[in-house]
Amino acid sequence: MTMDYQCENSGDVAAYVLGALDEQEAAAFARHLETCIVCRDELEAFSAVTERLAFAVPQYEAPRRLRQAVLAEVRPERRPRRVRRPMLVLATGLAALVVALIAARALSPSHPAARTVVASVRGSGHAELKISGGRAELVVRGMPRPAGTDIYEVWLVRRSGGAPQPTTALFSVTSAGDGIVAVPGSVHAIRDVLVTEEPAGGTKVPTNPPVIAARIT
């Protein structure tokens, strides 16, 4: 089963790129980025746009007198009333930049919509594959821990067929059976993502039947 996936926090990406979040909000969003491939993909796209915007117009060196005037306005000892206008201009500029970023992001043909593939699970638990921009993360919930010193290993089957190929993605789960693991490389040419229980360190060929199977195509 495949469905479009959108993160409810993706609206904060532009504000995060522009430094418009306060310290606590920025820290919380940074933690969110560690587990959300969709927001990381959005962040990469927005960051690329902001880097290009800086060079979208001719670059000129500011006159010395203008530089001195600007520095005088932002010195901390100046009274707040003297910096209201620069701050208003900055806020207006940031708002315009956010609109430009959103428009550029929406019109980008190279950025496919994120989607989620619900995987089949042998036994108890739930697993889904979140795919965005050719990258994928496997999210599992309620899965049993591997027996003894065993580990879960991720395998890839290409669209052209053939035996499952091993990856460097090895993972276990929490006491609640939850876990997140990034699928190495691009999944553009991948048909299936499989997970088997293997000895610690992984193996080059599966020694057990898959406990998770996600069909991408």
C-alpha positions in Angstrom: 0.0 0.0 0.0 1.4 3.4 -1.0 0.2 6.8 0.3 1.4 10.4 0.1 3.2 11.4 3.3 3.4 15.0 4.6 4.9 16.0 7.9 2.8 18.4 10.0 6.0 20.2 11.0 7.2 21.0 7.4 5.8 24.5 7.7 8.6 25.3 10.1 11.4 24.6 7.6 11.5 28.0 6.0 11.5 29.7 9.4 14.3 27.4 10.6 16.4 28.2 7.5 15.9 31.9 8.0 16.6 31.8 11.7 13.2 33.1 12.6 12.5 30.5 15.3 13.3 31.2 18.9 16.0 29.2 20.7 13.6 26.6 22.1 11.7 26.2 18.8 14.9 25.9 16.8 16.3 23.2 19.2 13.0 21.3 19.1 12.9 21.4 15.3 16.6 20.3 15.1 15.7 17.2 17.1 12.7 16.6 14.8 15.0 16.7 11.8 16.9 13.7 13.2 13.9 11.5 12.6 12.1 13.1 9.7 13.3 12.5 6.2 10.6 14.7 4.7 11.7 17.8 6.7 15.3 17.1 6.0 14.5 17.0 2.3 12.6 20.3 2.6 15.5 21.8 4.5 17.9 20.8 1.7 15.7 22.4 -0.9 15.2 25.6 1.0 18.8 26.0 1.9 19.8 25.6 -1.8 17.4 28.5 -2.7 18.7 30.8 0.1 22.2 30.3 -1.0 21.4 31.2 -4.6 19.3 34.2 -3.6 22.4 35.9 -2.1 23.9 36.0 -5.6 20.8 36.6 -7.6 21.6 40.3 -7.9 24.9 42.1 -8.6 27.2 42.4 -5.6 28.4 45.8 -4.6 30.6 47.0 -1.7 28.7 49.3 0.6 30.1 52.8 0.9 32.1 53.4 4.1 29.7 56.1 5.2 26.7 53.8 4.8 28.5 51.0 6.7 29.2 53.3 9.6 25.6 54.4 9.7 24.3 50.8 9.8 26.7 49.8 12.5 25.7 52.8 14.6 22.1 51.8 14.4 22.6 48.3 15.6 25.0 49.0 18.5 23.5 47.6 21.7 23.9 51.0 23.6 21.6 52.7 21.2 18.0 53.2 22.4 15.4 50.8 21.1 13.5 53.5 19.2 16.5 54.0 17.0 16.4 50.4 15.7 12.7 50.0 15.1 12.9 51.0 11.4 15.8 48.6 10.6 14.0 45.8 12.4 10.8 46.5 10.5 12.7 46.4 7.2 14.4 43.2 8.3 11.0 41.6 9.2 9.5 42.7 5.9 12.4 41.3 4.0 12.2 38.0 5.8 8.5 37.7 5.0 9.1 38.3 1.4 11.9 35.8 1.3 9.7 33.2 2.9 7.1 33.7 0.2 9.8 33.4 -2.5 11.1 30.2 -1.0 7.6 28.7 -0.8 6.9 29.6 -4.4 10.3 28.3 -5.6 9.7 25.1 -3.7 6.2 24.6 -5.1 7.3 25.2 -8.7 10.4 22.9 -8.5 9.7 20.0 -10.9 12.6 18.0 -9.6 11.2 17.6 -6.1 8.8 14.6 -6.1 6.1 14.3 -3.4 7.0 12.2 -0.4 5.1 9.0 0.1 4.8 6.1 2.5 4.8 2.4 1.7 3.2 0.2 4.3 5.3 -3.0 4.6 4.1 -6.5 5.3 5.3 -7.8 8.7 5.7 -11.5 9.6 4.4 -11.8 13.2 3.6 -8.8 15.4 4.5 -5.2 14.7 4.1 -2.5 12.1 6.5 -1.2 9.5 6.4 1.5 6.9 8.9 2.9 4.4 9.0 6.7 4.1 10.3 7.8 0.7 11.3 11.3 -0.4 13.6 12.5 -3.1 15.0 9.0 -3.9 15.9 8.4 -0.2 14.0 6.2 2.3 13.7 5.5 6.0 12.2 2.4 7.5 10.1 3.1 10.6 9.0 0.1 12.7 6.7 0.0 15.8 5.9 -2.9 18.1 8.5 -5.2 16.6 10.1 -7.9 18.8 13.7 -7.6 19.6 16.0 -10.0 17.8 16.9 -13.1 19.7 20.1 -13.1 21.7 22.8 -11.1 20.0 21.1 -11.2 16.6 20.4 -8.0 14.7 18.0 -6.8 12.0 19.6 -6.4 8.6 18.2 -4.4 5.6 18.3 -6.0 2.1 17.6 -4.5 -1.3 16.1 -6.2 -4.4 16.6 -4.3 -7.6 13.9 -3.8 -10.2 15.9 -5.9 -12.6 15.5 -8.8 -10.2 18.2 -11.0 -8.7 19.1 -12.0 -5.1 18.6 -9.6 -2.2 21.7 -7.4 -1.8 23.1 -6.7 1.7 23.4 -3.2 3.1 25.2 -1.5 5.9 21.9 -0.8 7.6 21.8 -2.9 10.8 19.4 -2.1 13.6 17.6 -3.2 16.7 14.5 -1.8 18.5 13.7 -0.2 21.8 12.0 -2.0 24.6 8.7 -0.8 23.0 9.7 -2.4 19.7 10.3 0.9 17.9 13.1 1.8 15.6 14.1 4.0 12.6 16.8 3.2 10.1 17.9 5.0 6.9 18.0 2.8 3.8 21.5 3.4 2.3 21.7 5.0 -1.2 19.0 5.8 -3.7 15.9 3.7 -4.0 15.1 4.8 -7.6 16.2 1.4 -9.0 15.0 -0.7 -6.0 11.9 -2.9 -6.1 11.8 -4.3 -2.6 13.2 -3.4 0.8 13.5 -6.5 3.0 14.5 -7.0 6.7 15.8 -10.3 8.1 17.1 -11.3 11.5 20.8 -12.2 11.3 23.8 -12.8 13.5 25.5 -9.8 15.0 27.5 -7.9 12.4 25.2 -9.0 9.5 25.7 -11.5 6.7 26.3 -11.4 3.0 23.4 -13.6 2.2 20.1 -13.9 4.1 20.0 -16.8 6.6 16.4 -16.3 7.6 13.2 -15.4 5.8 12.2 -11.8 5.8 10.3 -10.4 8.8 9.6 -7.2 6.9 9.0 -6.7 3.2 8.2 -3.4 1.5 7.3 -3.3 -2.3 8.3 0.1 -3.6 7.1 -0.2 -7.2 
